[in-house]
Amino acid sequence: MVGADSKIAFRNVKVGPRVDTLWVIEEGLKPGEQVVAEGLQSLRDGMTVTTKPMAAPAAASTAGAAGEAK
């Protein structure tokens, strides 16, 4: 998690089900908190980082998945 001071703070979370390409976090984060999504192997607790928004993944298209009723 990235704190208001732009410093990394490791935190345990409870991971729920996967929805398409995203994972649901059931416990351990509050709405609006920022997390690191890439480059985790380079981080250390207390390290200062510069954040940028991550592009939302494209939703899987379900059009035509079940076929069309005729």
URCORGI-V535894 format. One record per pair of residues at least 24 apart in sequence whose C-alpha atoms are under 10 Angstrom apart, sorted by the first residue. I is the first residue (numbers start at 1). J is the second residue. Records with the same first field share a line. If there is no record, write none. Layout:
I: J, J
This chain:
1: 28, 29, 33, 34, 35, 36, 37, 45
2: 33, 34, 35, 36, 46, 47, 48, 49, 50, 51
3: 33, 34, 35, 46, 48, 49
4: 33, 34
5: 46, 48, 49
6: 34, 46, 47, 48, 49, 50, 51
7: 44, 45, 46, 47, 48, 49, 50
8: 34, 35, 36, 43, 44, 45, 46, 47, 48, 49
9: 35, 43, 44, 45, 46, 47, 48
10: 35, 43, 44, 45, 46
11: 45
20: 57, 58, 59, 60
21: 57, 58, 59, 60
22: 56, 57
